[in-house]
């Protein structure tokens, strides 16, 4: 009887030891698997591609039936009338571009500005000729701006030194055009429909500040009439390849 009891006790001990060992091995395998998954995730993260068009993008207004900033960094744009109007965008999508009828404009509050800066926008003037100077887009202090007078669309940057006007786009028809103005502390550049059109060598700086941008209007100037789509503010100088990518979106 004593031998049987000893045998049973030994068997139970063996079973318990086997179960414990199995649990330890299972835990070790799970831990190893977790480490492998973590390492794989870290390795894959090294290959994640960042869209360059989102780098230092401070505000993006698509005007898809509303005045909201797609980046959610800025507040909604504010129209000077109660109900703004919308029209088809440069791809023909209905109610996907802001329409300014010459009786109102839109204000974007507290847009970050600094020396390395860029402004990108699609525009469709309603008229080739603009009597008196009007602002397609411009701030109440510093930063990139686009103006329209007569049949000329002009880009520039307001800085601490001066307000250089750069390449002028002579309008011959009222179709959609993609405009980009950039500044890097030395050169103001302008691009039209993805192509570089002019540069103004003007060393200076844009004070780091929050400015109010006026779209289709600026106090003291004529109201602009036309459509605006995909307005973007960048706190960096867009490259030629960036501009091309924006044009081809």
C-alpha positions as a Markdown table, in Angstrom:
| # | Residue | x | y | z |
|---|---|---|---|---|
| 1 | Unk | 0.0 | 0.0 | 0.0 |
| 2 | Unk | 2.8 | 2.4 | 0.9 |
| 3 | Unk | 4.4 | 1.8 | -2.5 |
| 4 | Unk | 1.2 | 2.5 | -4.3 |
| 5 | Unk | 0.8 | 5.8 | -2.4 |
| 6 | Unk | 4.4 | 6.8 | -3.3 |
| 7 | Unk | 3.8 | 5.9 | -6.9 |
| 8 | Unk | 0.6 | 7.9 | -7.1 |
| 9 | Unk | 2.3 | 10.9 | -5.5 |
| 10 | Unk | 5.2 | 10.7 | -7.9 |
| 11 | Unk | 2.8 | 10.5 | -10.8 |
| 12 | Unk | 0.9 | 13.6 | -9.6 |
| 13 | Unk | 4.2 | 15.5 | -9.2 |
| 14 | Unk | 5.3 | 14.5 | -12.7 |
| 15 | Unk | 1.9 | 15.7 | -14.1 |
| 16 | Unk | 2.2 | 19.0 | -12.2 |
| 17 | Unk | 5.8 | 19.5 | -13.4 |
| 18 | Unk | 4.8 | 18.8 | -17.0 |
| 19 | Unk | 1.9 | 21.3 | -16.9 |
| 20 | Unk | 4.1 | 23.9 | -15.3 |
| 21 | Unk | 6.8 | 23.4 | -17.9 |
| 22 | Unk | 4.2 | 23.6 | -20.7 |
| 23 | Unk | 2.9 | 26.9 | -19.4 |
| 24 | Unk | 6.4 | 28.3 | -19.1 |
| 25 | Unk | 7.2 | 27.2 | -22.7 |
| 26 | Unk | 3.9 | 28.6 | -24.0 |
| 27 | Unk | 4.5 | 31.9 | -22.2 |
| 28 | Unk | 8.1 | 32.0 | -23.6 |
| 29 | Unk | 6.8 | 31.3 | -27.1 |
| 30 | Unk | 4.1 | 34.0 | -26.8 |
| 31 | Unk | 6.7 | 36.5 | -25.5 |
| 32 | Unk | 9.0 | 35.6 | -28.5 |
| 33 | Unk | 6.1 | 36.1 | -30.9 |
| 34 | Unk | 5.2 | 39.5 | -29.3 |
| 35 | Unk | 8.8 | 40.6 | -29.7 |
| 36 | Unk | 8.9 | 39.4 | -33.3 |
| 37 | Unk | 5.7 | 41.3 | -34.1 |
| 38 | Unk | 7.0 | 44.4 | -32.4 |
| 39 | Unk | 10.2 | 44.2 | -34.4 |
| 40 | Unk | 8.3 | 43.7 | -37.6 |
| 41 | Unk | 6.1 | 46.7 | -36.9 |
| 42 | Unk | 9.1 | 48.8 | -36.2 |
| 43 | Unk | 10.8 | 47.6 | -39.4 |
| 44 | Unk | 7.7 | 48.3 | -41.4 |
| 45 | Unk | 7.4 | 51.8 | -39.9 |
| 46 | Unk | 10.7 | 52.7 | -41.5 |
| 47 | Unk | 9.1 | 52.3 | -44.9 |
| 48 | Unk | 6.0 | 54.4 | -44.2 |
| 49 | Unk | 5.6 | 57.0 | -46.9 |
| 50 | Unk | 4.7 | 60.5 | -45.8 |
| 51 | Unk | 2.7 | 62.5 | -48.4 |
| 52 | Unk | 4.9 | 65.6 | -48.9 |
| 53 | Unk | 1.8 | 67.7 | -49.7 |
| 54 | Unk | 0.8 | 67.4 | -46.0 |
| 55 | Unk | 4.1 | 68.5 | -44.6 |
| 56 | Unk | 3.8 | 71.9 | -42.9 |
| 57 | Unk | 0.3 | 72.3 | -44.4 |
| 58 | Unk | -1.3 | 74.9 | -42.1 |
| 59 | Unk | -4.7 | 75.2 | -43.7 |
| 60 | Unk | -6.6 | 73.5 | -46.6 |
| 61 | Unk | -10.0 | 74.8 | -47.8 |
| 62 | Unk | -11.6 | 72.6 | -50.4 |
| 63 | Unk | -14.9 | 74.5 | -50.4 |
| 64 | Unk | -16.9 | 71.3 | -50.9 |
| 65 | Unk | -20.2 | 73.0 | -50.0 |
| 66 | Unk | -18.7 | 74.5 | -46.8 |
| 67 | Unk | -16.0 | 76.8 | -45.5 |
| 68 | Unk | -14.2 | 74.2 | -43.2 |
| 69 | Unk | -10.5 | 73.8 | -43.0 |
| 70 | Unk | -9.6 | 70.1 | -43.8 |
| 71 | Unk | -6.6 | 70.1 | -41.6 |
| 72 | Unk | -8.7 | 71.3 | -38.6 |
| 73 | Unk | -5.8 | 73.5 | -37.6 |
| 74 | Unk | -7.8 | 76.7 | -38.4 |
| 75 | Unk | -11.3 | 77.6 | -37.8 |
| 76 | Unk | -14.0 | 77.8 | -40.5 |
| 77 | Unk | -13.7 | 80.7 | -43.0 |
| 78 | Unk | -16.1 | 83.5 | -42.4 |
| 79 | Unk | -18.1 | 85.0 | -45.3 |
| 80 | Unk | -19.2 | 88.7 | -45.3 |
| 81 | Unk | -22.7 | 87.6 | -46.2 |
| 82 | Unk | -25.0 | 85.1 | -44.5 |
| 83 | Unk | -25.0 | 82.4 | -47.1 |
| 84 | Unk | -22.0 | 81.9 | -49.5 |
| 85 | Unk | -22.4 | 80.4 | -52.9 |
| 86 | Unk | -20.7 | 77.3 | -54.5 |
| 87 | Unk | -20.1 | 76.2 | -58.0 |
| 88 | Unk | -18.4 | 73.3 | -59.9 |
| 89 | Unk | -14.6 | 72.9 | -59.2 |
| 90 | Unk | -11.8 | 72.6 | -61.7 |
| 91 | Unk | -12.6 | 68.9 | -62.2 |
| 92 | Unk | -16.3 | 69.6 | -62.8 |
| 93 | Unk | -17.6 | 68.4 | -59.5 |
| 94 | Unk | -20.7 | 70.3 | -58.5 |
| 95 | Unk | -20.8 | 72.5 | -55.4 |
| 96 | Unk | -17.1 | 71.9 | -54.8 |
| 97 | Unk | -15.7 | 75.4 | -55.3 |
| 98 | Unk | -16.5 | 78.8 | -53.7 |
| 99 | Unk | -18.2 | 81.3 | -56.0 |
| 100 | Unk | -17.7 | 85.0 | -55.3 |
| 101 | Unk | -20.2 | 87.1 | -57.2 |
| 102 | Unk | -18.4 | 90.4 | -56.6 |
| 103 | Unk | -20.7 | 91.4 | -53.6 |
| 104 | Unk | -18.9 | 89.6 | -50.8 |
| 105 | Unk | -15.7 | 87.9 | -49.7 |
| 106 | Unk | -14.4 | 85.4 | -47.2 |
| 107 | Unk | -12.1 | 85.8 | -44.2 |
| 108 | Unk | -9.7 | 83.2 | -42.7 |
| 109 | Unk | -8.6 | 84.1 | -39.2 |
| 110 | Unk | -5.2 | 83.5 | -37.6 |
| 111 | Unk | -3.2 | 81.9 | -40.4 |
| 112 | Unk | 0.4 | 81.1 | -39.3 |
| 113 | Unk | 3.0 | 83.0 | -41.3 |
| 114 | Unk | 6.8 | 82.9 | -41.4 |
| 115 | Unk | 9.6 | 83.5 | -43.9 |
| 116 | Unk | 9.4 | 80.1 | -45.5 |
| 117 | Unk | 5.9 | 80.2 | -46.8 |
| 118 | Unk | 3.7 | 79.2 | -49.7 |
| 119 | Unk | 0.2 | 79.9 | -51.0 |
| 120 | Unk | -1.6 | 77.5 | -53.5 |
| 121 | Unk | -5.0 | 78.0 | -55.0 |
| 122 | Unk | -7.1 | 77.3 | -58.1 |
| 123 | Unk | -9.0 | 80.3 | -59.5 |
| 124 | Unk | -11.5 | 80.9 | -62.3 |
| 125 | Unk | -12.0 | 84.7 | -62.9 |
| 126 | Unk | -15.5 | 85.6 | -64.0 |
| 127 | Unk | -14.1 | 88.5 | -66.1 |
| 128 | Unk | -10.8 | 88.9 | -67.9 |
| 129 | Unk | -10.7 | 92.6 | -67.1 |
| 130 | Unk | -10.8 | 93.8 | -63.5 |
| 131 | Unk | -11.4 | 97.5 | -63.1 |
| 132 | Unk | -9.4 | 98.7 | -60.1 |
| 133 | Unk | -7.1 | 96.5 | -57.9 |
| 134 | Unk | -8.8 | 93.5 | -56.3 |
| 135 | Unk | -7.3 | 90.8 | -54.1 |
| 136 | Unk | -7.9 | 87.2 | -55.0 |
| 137 | Unk | -6.2 | 86.3 | -51.7 |
| 138 | Unk | -4.1 | 88.4 | -49.4 |
| 139 | Unk | -3.5 | 89.1 | -45.7 |
| 140 | Unk | -4.0 | 92.2 | -43.6 |
| 141 | Unk | -0.3 | 92.3 | -42.9 |
| 142 | Unk | 2.4 | 89.8 | -44.1 |
| 143 | Unk | 2.6 | 86.8 | -46.4 |
| 144 | Unk | 1.9 | 85.7 | -50.0 |
| 145 | Unk | -0.8 | 87.4 | -52.0 |
| 146 | Unk | -2.5 | 87.2 | -55.4 |
| 147 | Unk | -4.0 | 90.3 | -57.0 |
| 148 | Unk | -6.0 | 91.0 | -60.2 |
| 149 | Unk | -6.0 | 94.4 | -62.0 |
| 150 | Unk | -7.0 | 94.9 | -65.6 |
| 151 | Unk | -6.2 | 91.6 | -67.3 |
| 152 | Unk | -3.2 | 90.9 | -65.0 |
| 153 | Unk | -3.0 | 88.3 | -62.2 |
| 154 | Unk | 0.1 | 89.1 | -60.1 |
| 155 | Unk | 1.7 | 87.2 | -57.2 |
| 156 | Unk | 3.8 | 88.6 | -54.5 |
| 157 | Unk | 4.8 | 88.4 | -50.8 |
| 158 | Unk | 4.5 | 91.1 | -48.2 |
| 159 | Unk | 7.6 | 91.1 | -46.1 |
| 160 | Unk | 9.6 | 93.4 | -43.8 |
| 161 | Unk | 11.4 | 95.0 | -46.8 |
| 162 | Unk | 8.8 | 95.6 | -49.5 |
| 163 | Unk | 6.0 | 94.0 | -51.5 |
| 164 | Unk | 7.6 | 92.6 | -54.6 |
| 165 | Unk | 5.4 | 91.9 | -57.6 |
| 166 | Unk | 6.6 | 89.0 | -59.6 |
| 167 | Unk | 5.5 | 87.3 | -62.8 |
| 168 | Unk | 2.3 | 88.6 | -64.2 |
| 169 | Unk | -0.3 | 86.3 | -65.8 |
| 170 | Unk | -2.0 | 88.0 | -68.7 |
| 171 | Unk | -5.6 | 86.6 | -68.9 |
| 172 | Unk | -6.9 | 85.8 | -72.4 |
| 173 | Unk | -9.8 | 83.6 | -71.2 |
| 174 | Unk | -11.8 | 82.9 | -68.1 |
| 175 | Unk | -10.8 | 79.3 | -67.4 |
| 176 | Unk | -9.5 | 77.5 | -64.3 |
| 177 | Unk | -5.8 | 78.3 | -63.4 |
| 178 | Unk | -3.6 | 76.9 | -60.7 |
| 179 | Unk | -1.5 | 79.5 | -59.0 |
| 180 | Unk | 1.3 | 79.1 | -56.4 |
| 181 | Unk | 3.4 | 81.8 | -54.7 |
| 182 | Unk | 6.4 | 80.8 | -52.6 |
| 183 | Unk | 9.1 | 82.5 | -50.6 |
| 184 | Unk | 12.3 | 81.2 | -49.0 |
| 185 | Unk | 13.8 | 84.4 | -47.5 |
| 186 | Unk | 15.6 | 85.2 | -50.7 |
| 187 | Unk | 13.4 | 84.6 | -53.7 |
| 188 | Unk | 9.7 | 85.0 | -54.4 |
| 189 | Unk | 8.6 | 82.5 | -57.0 |
| 190 | Unk | 5.4 | 82.1 | -58.9 |
| 191 | Unk | 4.0 | 79.0 | -60.7 |
| 192 | Unk | 1.0 | 78.8 | -63.1 |
| 193 | Unk | -0.6 | 75.5 | -64.0 |
| 194 | Unk | 2.4 | 73.6 | -62.5 |
| 195 | Unk | 5.0 | 75.6 | -64.4 |
| 196 | Unk | 7.5 | 78.1 | -63.0 |
| 197 | Unk | 6.8 | 81.5 | -64.5 |
| 198 | Unk | 8.9 | 84.0 | -62.6 |
| 199 | Unk | 11.2 | 84.9 | -59.7 |
| 200 | Unk | 12.0 | 88.1 | -57.8 |
| 201 | Unk | 15.2 | 88.2 | -55.9 |
| 202 | Unk | 14.3 | 90.1 | -52.7 |
| 203 | Unk | 16.1 | 89.1 | -49.5 |
| 204 | Unk | 14.1 | 89.8 | -46.4 |
| 205 | Unk | 11.8 | 88.0 | -43.9 |
| 206 | Unk | 8.1 | 87.5 | -43.1 |
| 207 | Unk | 7.6 | 88.1 | -39.4 |
| 208 | Unk | 6.4 | 85.0 | -37.6 |
| 209 | Unk | 2.8 | 85.9 | -36.9 |
| 210 | Unk | -0.9 | 85.0 | -37.1 |
| 211 | Unk | -2.5 | 87.0 | -39.9 |
| 212 | Unk | -6.1 | 87.3 | -41.3 |
| 213 | Unk | -6.4 | 86.3 | -44.9 |
| 214 | Unk | -9.1 | 87.8 | -47.1 |
| 215 | Unk | -10.4 | 85.8 | -50.1 |
| 216 | Unk | -11.9 | 87.8 | -52.9 |
| 217 | Unk | -11.7 | 90.9 | -50.8 |
| 218 | Unk | -9.5 | 93.2 | -48.8 |
| 219 | Unk | -10.7 | 96.3 | -47.0 |
| 220 | Unk | -10.2 | 99.4 | -49.2 |
| 221 | Unk | -10.0 | 97.4 | -52.5 |
| 222 | Unk | -12.4 | 96.2 | -55.1 |
| 223 | Unk | -14.2 | 92.9 | -54.6 |
| 224 | Unk | -13.1 | 90.1 | -56.8 |
| 225 | Unk | -15.5 | 88.1 | -58.9 |
| 226 | Unk | -14.9 | 84.4 | -59.8 |
| 227 | Unk | -14.5 | 80.9 | -58.4 |
| 228 | Unk | -11.9 | 79.6 | -55.9 |
| 229 | Unk | -10.9 | 76.0 | -55.2 |
| 230 | Unk | -8.4 | 74.1 | -53.1 |
| 231 | Unk | -6.9 | 77.0 | -51.2 |
| 232 | Unk | -3.8 | 75.9 | -49.2 |
| 233 | Unk | -1.4 | 77.6 | -46.8 |
| 234 | Unk | 2.0 | 76.2 | -46.1 |
| 235 | Unk | 4.7 | 77.2 | -43.5 |
| 236 | Unk | 7.4 | 76.0 | -45.9 |
| 237 | Unk | 8.7 | 76.8 | -49.3 |
| 238 | Unk | 7.1 | 74.4 | -51.8 |
| 239 | Unk | 9.5 | 72.8 | -54.3 |
| 240 | Unk | 8.9 | 72.6 | -58.1 |
| 241 | Unk | 7.9 | 68.9 | -57.6 |
| 242 | Unk | 5.5 | 69.8 | -54.9 |
| 243 | Unk | 3.8 | 72.4 | -57.2 |
| 244 | Unk | 3.6 | 69.8 | -60.0 |
| 245 | Unk | 2.0 | 67.3 | -57.6 |
| 246 | Unk | -0.6 | 69.9 | -56.4 |
| 247 | Unk | -1.5 | 70.7 | -60.0 |
| 248 | Unk | -2.0 | 67.0 | -60.8 |
| 249 | Unk | -4.2 | 66.2 | -57.8 |
